Amino acid sequence: MTTTQMAITVLICVLGTVFTRFIPYIIFPEGRKVPAYVEYLGKVLGPAVFGILVVYCIRNTDFVTSFANGGTHGIPELASIAVTILVFRLRRQMVPAMIAGTALYMILVQVVF
């Protein structure tokens, strides 16, 4: 890829990012009521995305392979999901919950199993 092609690629990415950041302010200017379906989507899409992420993260987990054959029965994944849920319930903040779940998973996979 030439320098010109790289510059064009970066420019397109920047413009796409700026466009997607500003389009809600153009479509829904201050003082205009946001439609009910947009408010509904704002409430349900966050949890839906995290649900999809959970399914994506455990899609290849083998819950039946024995420890002797290198399996973990999904213990790191299930423990990390449980910790993520617990921290979220206690703190009501998603970032600390994700950090705690990810840290536990990494410790279990790298050190324990």
A tleap script that builds the chain and sets N, CA, C and O, in Angstrom:
source leaprc.protein.ff14SB
mol = sequence {
  NMET THR THR THR GLN MET ALA ILE THR VAL
  LEU ILE CYS VAL LEU GLY THR VAL PHE THR
  ARG PHE ILE PRO TYR ILE ILE PHE PRO GLU
  GLY ARG LYS VAL PRO ALA TYR VAL GLU TYR
  LEU GLY LYS VAL LEU GLY PRO ALA VAL PHE
  GLY ILE LEU VAL VAL TYR CYS ILE ARG ASN
  THR ASP PHE VAL THR SER PHE ALA ASN GLY
  GLY THR HIE GLY ILE PRO GLU LEU ALA SER
  ILE ALA VAL THR ILE LEU VAL PHE ARG LEU
  ARG ARG GLN MET VAL PRO ALA MET ILE ALA
  GLY THR ALA LEU TYR MET ILE LEU VAL GLN
  VAL VAL CPHE
}
set mol.1.N position { 0.848 -1.170 0.000 }
set mol.1.CA position { 0.000 0.000 0.000 }
set mol.1.C position { 0.898 1.238 0.000 }
set mol.1.O position { 1.820 1.356 0.807 }
set mol.2.N position { 0.613 2.137 -0.904 }
set mol.2.CA position { 1.424 3.345 -1.002 }
set mol.2.C position { 1.045 4.339 0.095 }
set mol.2.O position { 0.030 4.186 0.774 }
set mol.3.N position { 1.880 5.353 0.246 }
set mol.3.CA position { 1.611 6.384 1.251 }
set mol.3.C position { 0.314 7.115 0.942 }
set mol.3.O position { -0.447 7.442 1.853 }
set mol.4.N position { 0.060 7.372 -0.320 }
set mol.4.CA position { -1.180 8.047 -0.719 }
set mol.4.C position { -2.399 7.192 -0.373 }
set mol.4.O position { -3.392 7.702 0.145 }
set mol.5.N position { -2.322 5.910 -0.655 }
set mol.5.CA position { -3.429 5.014 -0.332 }
set mol.5.C position { -3.660 4.947 1.180 }
set mol.5.O position { -4.806 4.916 1.629 }
set mol.6.N position { -2.588 4.926 1.961 }
set mol.6.CA position { -2.731 4.913 3.414 }
set mol.6.C position { -3.380 6.196 3.905 }
set mol.6.O position { -4.247 6.159 4.777 }
set mol.7.N position { -2.966 7.334 3.351 }
set mol.7.CA position { -3.547 8.618 3.748 }
set mol.7.C position { -5.027 8.675 3.398 }
set mol.7.O position { -5.831 9.167 4.190 }
set mol.8.N position { -5.392 8.181 2.234 }
set mol.8.CA position { -6.808 8.159 1.826 }
set mol.8.C position { -7.604 7.240 2.744 }
set mol.8.O position { -8.719 7.578 3.143 }
set mol.9.N position { -7.050 6.095 3.080 }
set mol.9.CA position { -7.729 5.163 3.984 }
set mol.9.C position { -7.963 5.783 5.348 }
set mol.9.O position { -9.058 5.679 5.900 }
set mol.10.N position { -6.947 6.425 5.892 }
set mol.10.CA position { -7.080 7.084 7.193 }
set mol.10.C position { -8.120 8.201 7.113 }
set mol.10.O position { -8.935 8.349 8.024 }
set mol.11.N position { -8.102 8.981 6.043 }
set mol.11.CA position { -9.054 10.071 5.867 }
set mol.11.C position { -10.493 9.546 5.810 }
set mol.11.O position { -11.391 10.123 6.421 }
set mol.12.N position { -10.702 8.468 5.087 }
set mol.12.CA position { -12.038 7.874 4.995 }
set mol.12.C position { -12.492 7.382 6.368 }
set mol.12.O position { -13.652 7.568 6.735 }
set mol.13.N position { -11.601 6.764 7.123 }
set mol.13.CA position { -11.949 6.289 8.466 }
set mol.13.C position { -12.295 7.458 9.380 }
set mol.13.O position { -13.254 7.386 10.149 }
set mol.14.N position { -11.520 8.528 9.298 }
set mol.14.CA position { -11.789 9.712 10.128 }
set mol.14.C position { -13.132 10.315 9.764 }
set mol.14.O position { -13.924 10.632 10.651 }
set mol.15.N position { -13.405 10.479 8.482 }
set mol.15.CA position { -14.683 11.056 8.050 }
set mol.15.C position { -15.865 10.171 8.452 }
set mol.15.O position { -16.906 10.677 8.874 }
set mol.16.N position { -15.707 8.869 8.323 }
set mol.16.CA position { -16.774 7.957 8.739 }
set mol.16.C position { -17.045 8.041 10.221 }
set mol.16.O position { -18.199 8.021 10.649 }
set mol.17.N position { -15.990 8.134 11.009 }
set mol.17.CA position { -16.147 8.247 12.459 }
set mol.17.C position { -16.812 9.562 12.841 }
set mol.17.O position { -17.730 9.584 13.661 }
set mol.18.N position { -16.350 10.654 12.248 }
set mol.18.CA position { -16.928 11.969 12.546 }
set mol.18.C position { -18.395 12.003 12.131 }
set mol.18.O position { -19.236 12.517 12.868 }
set mol.19.N position { -18.704 11.462 10.963 }
set mol.19.CA position { -20.081 11.438 10.475 }
set mol.19.C position { -20.993 10.679 11.433 }
set mol.19.O position { -22.073 11.158 11.779 }
set mol.20.N position { -20.556 9.484 11.866 }
set mol.20.CA position { -21.414 8.700 12.760 }
set mol.20.C position { -21.535 9.336 14.138 }
set mol.20.O position { -22.518 9.089 14.836 }
set mol.21.N position { -20.570 10.143 14.547 }
set mol.21.CA position { -20.653 10.833 15.846 }
set mol.21.C position { -21.608 12.013 15.789 }
set mol.21.O position { -22.308 12.284 16.765 }
set mol.22.N position { -21.651 12.720 14.665 }
set mol.22.CA position { -22.454 13.940 14.574 }
set mol.22.C position { -23.859 13.737 14.019 }
set mol.22.O position { -24.718 14.601 14.199 }
set mol.23.N position { -24.109 12.620 13.350 }
set mol.23.CA position { -25.421 12.415 12.724 }
set mol.23.C position { -26.577 12.445 13.728 }
set mol.23.O position { -27.636 12.967 13.379 }
set mol.24.N position { -26.446 11.919 14.952 }
set mol.24.CA position { -27.577 12.025 15.887 }
set mol.24.C position { -27.928 13.474 16.228 }
set mol.24.O position { -29.098 13.801 16.422 }
set mol.25.N position { -26.916 14.338 16.299 }
set mol.25.CA position { -27.178 15.748 16.607 }
set mol.25.C position { -27.843 16.457 15.430 }
set mol.25.O position { -28.566 17.435 15.623 }
set mol.26.N position { -27.608 15.983 14.243 }
set mol.26.CA position { -28.246 16.566 13.063 }
set mol.26.C position { -29.692 16.074 12.954 }
set mol.26.O position { -30.599 16.859 12.677 }
set mol.27.N position { -29.900 14.773 13.172 }
set mol.27.CA position { -31.238 14.200 13.052 }
set mol.27.C position { -32.141 14.645 14.201 }
set mol.27.O position { -33.315 14.947 13.989 }
set mol.28.N position { -31.596 14.686 15.416 }
set mol.28.CA position { -32.374 15.051 16.600 }
set mol.28.C position { -31.776 16.292 17.259 }
set mol.28.O position { -31.087 16.177 18.273 }
set mol.29.N position { -32.029 17.473 16.699 }
set mol.29.CA position { -31.465 18.687 17.295 }
set mol.29.C position { -32.064 18.966 18.667 }
set mol.29.O position { -33.127 18.451 19.011 }
set mol.30.N position { -31.366 19.787 19.443 }
set mol.30.CA position { -31.822 20.127 20.787 }
set mol.30.C position { -33.192 20.785 20.709 }
set mol.30.O position { -33.426 21.654 19.868 }
set mol.31.N position { -34.084 20.371 21.579 }
set mol.31.CA position { -35.436 20.910 21.596 }
set mol.31.C position { -36.441 20.042 20.854 }
set mol.31.O position { -37.646 20.173 21.070 }
set mol.32.N position { -35.969 19.165 19.992 }
set mol.32.CA position { -36.858 18.262 19.260 }
set mol.32.C position { -37.014 16.970 20.046 }
set mol.32.O position { -36.028 16.407 20.522 }
set mol.33.N position { -38.247 16.498 20.184 }
set mol.33.CA position { -38.508 15.273 20.943 }
set mol.33.C position { -37.986 14.062 20.181 }
set mol.33.O position { -38.204 13.913 18.978 }
set mol.34.N position { -37.295 13.210 20.916 }
set mol.34.CA position { -36.773 11.973 20.336 }
set mol.34.C position { -37.923 10.982 20.228 }
set mol.34.O position { -38.671 10.808 21.190 }
set mol.35.N position { -38.086 10.318 19.062 }
set mol.35.CA position { -39.172 9.349 18.906 }
set mol.35.C position { -39.084 8.214 19.932 }
set mol.35.O position { -38.002 7.854 20.395 }
set mol.36.N position { -40.237 7.670 20.268 }
set mol.36.CA position { -40.312 6.614 21.287 }
set mol.36.C position { -39.484 5.386 20.895 }
set mol.36.O position { -38.851 4.772 21.753 }
set mol.37.N position { -39.483 5.022 19.609 }
set mol.37.CA position { -38.734 3.824 19.199 }
set mol.37.C position { -37.233 4.028 19.340 }
set mol.37.O position { -36.505 3.069 19.594 }
set mol.38.N position { -36.756 5.256 19.181 }
set mol.38.CA position { -35.324 5.520 19.367 }
set mol.38.C position { -34.972 5.415 20.854 }
set mol.38.O position { -33.924 4.872 21.205 }
set mol.39.N position { -35.839 5.931 21.726 }
set mol.39.CA position { -35.614 5.784 23.164 }
set mol.39.C position { -35.642 4.317 23.571 }
set mol.39.O position { -34.840 3.880 24.397 }
set mol.40.N position { -36.573 3.554 22.986 }
set mol.40.CA position { -36.651 2.123 23.267 }
set mol.40.C position { -35.358 1.420 22.845 }
set mol.40.O position { -34.807 0.617 23.599 }
set mol.41.N position { -34.880 1.725 21.641 }
set mol.41.CA position { -33.629 1.123 21.179 }
set mol.41.C position { -32.465 1.488 22.082 }
set mol.41.O position { -31.582 0.666 22.324 }
set mol.42.N position { -32.459 2.717 22.582 }
set mol.42.CA position { -31.409 3.132 23.501 }
set mol.42.C position { -31.406 2.332 24.791 }
set mol.42.O position { -30.359 2.148 25.412 }
set mol.43.N position { -32.573 1.859 25.193 }
set mol.43.CA position { -32.669 1.071 26.423 }
set mol.43.C position { -32.308 -0.398 26.213 }
set mol.43.O position { -31.717 -1.018 27.097 }
set mol.44.N position { -32.653 -0.958 25.064 }
set mol.44.CA position { -32.483 -2.401 24.884 }
set mol.44.C position { -31.224 -2.813 24.127 }
set mol.44.O position { -30.786 -3.956 24.258 }
set mol.45.N position { -30.637 -1.926 23.349 }
set mol.45.CA position { -29.483 -2.342 22.544 }
set mol.45.C position { -28.233 -2.606 23.374 }
set mol.45.O position { -27.456 -3.500 23.041 }
set mol.46.N position { -28.022 -1.846 24.452 }
set mol.46.CA position { -26.856 -2.087 25.300 }
set mol.46.C position { -26.840 -3.498 25.876 }
set mol.46.O position { -25.873 -4.232 25.673 }
set mol.47.N position { -27.898 -3.890 26.593 }
set mol.47.CA position { -27.935 -5.267 27.102 }
set mol.47.C position { -27.906 -6.317 25.994 }
set mol.47.O position { -27.330 -7.389 26.179 }
set mol.48.N position { -28.515 -6.027 24.854 }
set mol.48.CA position { -28.506 -6.994 23.746 }
set mol.48.C position { -27.089 -7.211 23.229 }
set mol.48.O position { -26.701 -8.341 22.936 }
set mol.49.N position { -26.324 -6.144 23.118 }
set mol.49.CA position { -24.938 -6.264 22.656 }
set mol.49.C position { -24.125 -7.101 23.628 }
set mol.49.O position { -23.339 -7.950 23.208 }
set mol.50.N position { -24.305 -6.871 24.931 }
set mol.50.CA position { -23.553 -7.661 25.904 }
set mol.50.C position { -23.998 -9.118 25.890 }
set mol.50.O position { -23.181 -10.015 26.100 }
set mol.51.N position { -25.273 -9.364 25.649 }
set mol.51.CA position { -25.735 -10.745 25.500 }
set mol.51.C position { -25.077 -11.434 24.327 }
set mol.51.O position { -24.670 -12.592 24.425 }
set mol.52.N position { -24.971 -10.726 23.217 }
set mol.52.CA position { -24.304 -11.276 22.034 }
set mol.52.C position { -22.825 -11.524 22.318 }
set mol.52.O position { -22.268 -12.526 21.869 }
set mol.53.N position { -22.187 -10.622 23.058 }
set mol.53.CA position { -20.780 -10.811 23.415 }
set mol.53.C position { -20.573 -12.052 24.276 }
set mol.53.O position { -19.593 -12.775 24.100 }
set mol.54.N position { -21.492 -12.301 25.206 }
set mol.54.CA position { -21.387 -13.502 26.045 }
set mol.54.C position { -21.487 -14.751 25.178 }
set mol.54.O position { -20.688 -15.676 25.322 }
set mol.55.N position { -22.461 -14.779 24.283 }
set mol.55.CA position { -22.608 -15.933 23.391 }
set mol.55.C position { -21.369 -16.097 22.523 }
set mol.55.O position { -20.896 -17.216 22.324 }
set mol.56.N position { -20.838 -14.990 22.004 }
set mol.56.CA position { -19.638 -15.039 21.174 }
set mol.56.C position { -18.440 -15.575 21.962 }
set mol.56.O position { -17.639 -16.348 21.436 }
set mol.57.N position { -18.324 -15.163 23.213 }
set mol.57.CA position { -17.173 -15.570 24.024 }
set mol.57.C position { -17.204 -17.044 24.397 }
set mol.57.O position { -16.148 -17.663 24.534 }
set mol.58.N position { -18.378 -17.616 24.561 }
set mol.58.CA position { -18.436 -19.025 24.978 }
set mol.58.C position { -18.821 -19.962 23.837 }
set mol.58.O position { -19.094 -21.138 24.079 }
set mol.59.N position { -18.849 -19.471 22.613 }
set mol.59.CA position { -19.286 -20.296 21.488 }
set mol.59.C position { -18.394 -21.506 21.250 }
set mol.59.O position { -18.890 -22.550 20.826 }
set mol.60.N position { -17.116 -21.401 21.504 }
set mol.60.CA position { -16.191 -22.519 21.257 }
set mol.60.C position { -15.753 -23.210 22.535 }
set mol.60.O position { -14.802 -23.992 22.520 }
set mol.61.N position { -16.425 -22.939 23.631 }
set mol.61.CA position { -16.052 -23.543 24.898 }
set mol.61.C position { -16.505 -24.995 24.929 }
set mol.61.O position { -17.657 -25.314 24.633 }
set mol.62.N position { -15.571 -25.867 25.295 }
set mol.62.CA position { -15.874 -27.295 25.391 }
set mol.62.C position { -16.178 -27.616 26.853 }
set mol.62.O position { -15.283 -27.607 27.698 }
set mol.63.N position { -17.430 -27.895 27.138 }
set mol.63.CA position { -17.858 -28.151 28.506 }
set mol.63.C position { -17.715 -29.621 28.912 }
set mol.63.O position { -17.964 -29.965 30.067 }
set mol.64.N position { -17.318 -30.486 27.984 }
set mol.64.CA position { -17.285 -31.915 28.298 }
set mol.64.C position { -15.892 -32.539 28.289 }
set mol.64.O position { -15.729 -33.640 28.814 }
set mol.65.N position { -14.886 -31.889 27.720 }
set mol.65.CA position { -13.545 -32.462 27.678 }
set mol.65.C position { -12.959 -32.528 29.087 }
set mol.65.O position { -13.012 -31.554 29.838 }
set mol.66.N position { -12.406 -33.674 29.433 }
set mol.66.CA position { -11.889 -33.859 30.792 }
set mol.66.C position { -10.611 -33.067 31.006 }
set mol.66.O position { -9.945 -32.663 30.053 }
set mol.67.N position { -10.280 -32.849 32.280 }
set mol.67.CA position { -9.052 -32.137 32.634 }
set mol.67.C position { -7.827 -32.874 32.124 }
set mol.67.O position { -6.840 -32.246 31.743 }
set mol.68.N position { -7.880 -34.201 32.113 }
set mol.68.CA position { -6.739 -35.000 31.670 }
set mol.68.C position { -6.437 -34.769 30.191 }
set mol.68.O position { -5.292 -34.901 29.758 }
set mol.69.N position { -7.461 -34.427 29.425 }
set mol.69.CA position { -7.273 -34.190 27.987 }
set mol.69.C position { -7.110 -32.702 27.663 }
set mol.69.O position { -7.252 -32.299 26.508 }
set mol.70.N position { -6.819 -31.900 28.662 }
set mol.70.CA position { -6.575 -30.488 28.418 }
set mol.70.C position { -7.806 -29.602 28.491 }
set mol.70.O position { -7.723 -28.409 28.198 }
set mol.71.N position { -8.919 -30.149 28.869 }
set mol.71.CA position { -10.151 -29.364 28.959 }
set mol.71.C position { -10.301 -28.690 30.312 }
set mol.71.O position { -9.635 -29.061 31.279 }
set mol.72.N position { -11.159 -27.720 30.372 }
set mol.72.CA position { -11.407 -27.018 31.635 }
set mol.72.C position { -12.873 -27.068 32.029 }
set mol.72.O position { -13.262 -26.492 33.044 }
set mol.73.N position { -13.689 -27.751 31.235 }
set mol.73.CA position { -15.130 -27.835 31.469 }
set mol.73.C position { -15.791 -26.455 31.468 }
set mol.73.O position { -16.896 -26.306 31.989 }
set mol.74.N position { -15.139 -25.453 30.896 }
set mol.74.CA position { -15.706 -24.114 30.832 }
set mol.74.C position { -15.667 -23.357 32.149 }
set mol.74.O position { -16.345 -22.341 32.301 }
set mol.75.N position { -14.881 -23.841 33.101 }
set mol.75.CA position { -14.823 -23.199 34.421 }
set mol.75.C position { -14.321 -21.753 34.333 }
set mol.75.O position { -14.928 -20.878 34.952 }
set mol.76.N position { -13.242 -21.458 33.596 }
set mol.76.CA position { -12.793 -20.059 33.525 }
set mol.76.C position { -13.866 -19.140 32.928 }
set mol.76.O position { -14.082 -18.029 33.412 }
set mol.77.N position { -14.526 -19.610 31.887 }
set mol.77.CA position { -15.540 -18.789 31.237 }
set mol.77.C position { -16.734 -18.547 32.158 }
set mol.77.O position { -17.188 -17.413 32.311 }
set mol.78.N position { -17.240 -19.618 32.771 }
set mol.78.CA position { -18.421 -19.486 33.632 }
set mol.78.C position { -18.109 -18.682 34.895 }
set mol.78.O position { -18.941 -17.894 35.345 }
set mol.79.N position { -16.929 -18.872 35.467 }
set mol.79.CA position { -16.545 -18.101 36.651 }
set mol.79.C position { -16.410 -16.621 36.311 }
set mol.79.O position { -16.821 -15.762 37.091 }
set mol.80.N position { -15.843 -16.328 35.162 }
set mol.80.CA position { -15.678 -14.934 34.747 }
set mol.80.C position { -17.016 -14.267 34.471 }
set mol.80.O position { -17.214 -13.103 34.819 }
set mol.81.N position { -17.925 -14.987 33.857 }
set mol.81.CA position { -19.267 -14.448 33.627 }
set mol.81.C position { -19.952 -14.179 34.962 }
set mol.81.O position { -20.590 -13.140 35.134 }
set mol.82.N position { -19.825 -15.108 35.905 }
set mol.82.CA position { -20.439 -14.925 37.221 }
set mol.82.C position { -19.864 -13.706 37.944 }
set mol.82.O position { -20.609 -12.934 38.548 }
set mol.83.N position { -18.548 -13.533 37.884 }
set mol.83.CA position { -17.915 -12.375 38.529 }
set mol.83.C position { -18.353 -11.078 37.849 }
set mol.83.O position { -18.600 -10.079 38.525 }
set mol.84.N position { -18.449 -11.086 36.539 }
set mol.84.CA position { -18.905 -9.900 35.819 }
set mol.84.C position { -20.314 -9.516 36.256 }
set mol.84.O position { -20.590 -8.343 36.509 }
set mol.85.N position { -21.196 -10.493 36.344 }
set mol.85.CA position { -22.571 -10.232 36.786 }
set mol.85.C position { -22.590 -9.731 38.222 }
set mol.85.O position { -23.306 -8.782 38.541 }
set mol.86.N position { -21.812 -10.358 39.084 }
set mol.86.CA position { -21.788 -9.968 40.494 }
set mol.86.C position { -21.286 -8.538 40.673 }
set mol.86.O position { -21.899 -7.750 41.393 }
set mol.87.N position { -20.179 -8.202 40.022 }
set mol.87.CA position { -19.626 -6.849 40.150 }
set mol.87.C position { -20.601 -5.825 39.571 }
set mol.87.O position { -20.757 -4.737 40.124 }
set mol.88.N position { -21.254 -6.166 38.467 }
set mol.88.CA position { -22.228 -5.231 37.897 }
set mol.88.C position { -23.396 -5.021 38.849 }
set mol.88.O position { -23.859 -3.893 39.019 }
set mol.89.N position { -23.874 -6.088 39.468 }
set mol.89.CA position { -24.992 -5.961 40.421 }
set mol.89.C position { -24.603 -5.106 41.630 }
set mol.89.O position { -25.421 -4.348 42.150 }
set mol.90.N position { -23.358 -5.234 42.067 }
set mol.90.CA position { -22.910 -4.477 43.242 }
set mol.90.C position { -22.618 -3.014 42.909 }
set mol.90.O position { -22.969 -2.120 43.680 }
set mol.91.N position { -21.975 -2.766 41.763 }
set mol.91.CA position { -21.520 -1.411 41.444 }
set mol.91.C position { -22.424 -0.665 40.470 }
set mol.91.O position { -22.398 0.565 40.418 }
set mol.92.N position { -23.219 -1.395 39.701 }
set mol.92.CA position { -24.076 -0.807 38.666 }
set mol.92.C position { -23.270 -0.018 37.628 }
set mol.92.O position { -23.737 0.987 37.092 }
set mol.93.N position { -22.066 -0.490 37.360 }
set mol.93.CA position { -21.206 0.118 36.350 }
set mol.93.C position { -20.605 -1.007 35.517 }
set mol.93.O position { -20.078 -1.978 36.060 }
set mol.94.N position { -20.686 -0.871 34.209 }
set mol.94.CA position { -20.261 -1.946 33.332 }
set mol.94.C position { -18.748 -2.062 33.210 }
set mol.94.O position { -18.222 -3.170 33.105 }
set mol.95.N position { -18.039 -0.933 33.221 }
set mol.95.CA position { -16.583 -0.987 33.019 }
set mol.95.C position { -15.874 -1.767 34.135 }
set mol.95.O position { -15.074 -2.651 33.828 }
set mol.96.N position { -16.138 -1.473 35.429 }
set mol.96.CA position { -15.478 -2.292 36.464 }
set mol.96.C position { -15.876 -3.767 36.380 }
set mol.96.O position { -15.066 -4.649 36.668 }
set mol.97.N position { -17.111 -4.029 35.989 }
set mol.97.CA position { -17.550 -5.423 35.857 }
set mol.97.C position { -16.780 -6.132 34.749 }
set mol.97.O position { -16.345 -7.270 34.925 }
set mol.98.N position { -16.611 -5.474 33.627 }
set mol.98.CA position { -15.858 -6.089 32.518 }
set mol.98.C position { -14.392 -6.280 32.883 }
set mol.98.O position { -13.788 -7.296 32.539 }
set mol.99.N position { -13.823 -5.303 33.579 }
set mol.99.CA position { -12.420 -5.424 33.990 }
set mol.99.C position { -12.244 -6.596 34.950 }
set mol.99.O position { -11.303 -7.377 34.810 }
set mol.100.N position { -13.142 -6.723 35.919 }
set mol.100.CA position { -13.047 -7.814 36.894 }
set mol.100.C position { -13.205 -9.174 36.221 }
set mol.100.O position { -12.441 -10.099 36.498 }
set mol.101.N position { -14.192 -9.296 35.341 }
set mol.101.CA position { -14.403 -10.564 34.640 }
set mol.101.C position { -13.235 -10.935 33.747 }
set mol.101.O position { -12.810 -12.090 33.715 }
set mol.102.N position { -12.717 -9.955 33.022 }
set mol.102.CA position { -11.583 -10.210 32.135 }
set mol.102.C position { -10.335 -10.576 32.931 }
set mol.102.O position { -9.603 -11.494 32.560 }
set mol.103.N position { -10.093 -9.857 34.026 }
set mol.103.CA position { -8.919 -10.149 34.862 }
set mol.103.C position { -9.005 -11.560 35.429 }
set mol.103.O position { -8.023 -12.302 35.398 }
set mol.104.N position { -10.170 -11.934 35.945 }
set mol.104.CA position { -10.320 -13.287 36.485 }
set mol.104.C position { -10.096 -14.333 35.398 }
set mol.104.O position { -9.415 -15.332 35.629 }
set mol.105.N position { -10.662 -14.110 34.221 }
set mol.105.CA position { -10.482 -15.059 33.127 }
set mol.105.C position { -9.008 -15.228 32.777 }
set mol.105.O position { -8.527 -16.348 32.604 }
set mol.106.N position { -8.297 -14.113 32.675 }
set mol.106.CA position { -6.881 -14.183 32.332 }
set mol.106.C position { -6.076 -14.909 33.399 }
set mol.106.O position { -5.183 -15.695 33.083 }
set mol.107.N position { -6.390 -14.646 34.662 }
set mol.107.CA position { -5.697 -15.344 35.756 }
set mol.107.C position { -5.983 -16.837 35.694 }
set mol.107.O position { -5.070 -17.654 35.808 }
set mol.108.N position { -7.234 -17.187 35.517 }
set mol.108.CA position { -7.590 -18.617 35.476 }
set mol.108.C position { -6.947 -19.321 34.290 }
set mol.108.O position { -6.444 -20.435 34.431 }
set mol.109.N position { -6.957 -18.693 33.138 }
set mol.109.CA position { -6.422 -19.348 31.931 }
set mol.109.C position { -4.894 -19.399 31.957 }
set mol.109.O position { -4.301 -20.406 31.571 }
set mol.110.N position { -4.256 -18.316 32.410 }
set mol.110.CA position { -2.796 -18.254 32.359 }
set mol.110.C position { -2.108 -18.932 33.555 }
set mol.110.O position { -1.017 -19.483 33.408 }
set mol.111.N position { -2.737 -18.894 34.724 }
set mol.111.CA position { -2.080 -19.386 35.936 }
set mol.111.C position { -2.656 -20.722 36.406 }
set mol.111.O position { -1.903 -21.654 36.689 }
set mol.112.N position { -3.957 -20.818 36.488 }
set mol.112.CA position { -4.576 -21.984 37.119 }
set mol.112.C position { -4.712 -23.153 36.155 }
set mol.112.O position { -4.306 -24.268 36.480 }
set mol.113.N position { -5.272 -22.920 34.984 }
set mol.113.CA position { -5.556 -24.035 34.063 }
set mol.113.C position { -4.510 -24.151 33.002 }
set mol.113.O position { -4.592 -25.033 32.147 }
savepdb mol mol.pdb
quit
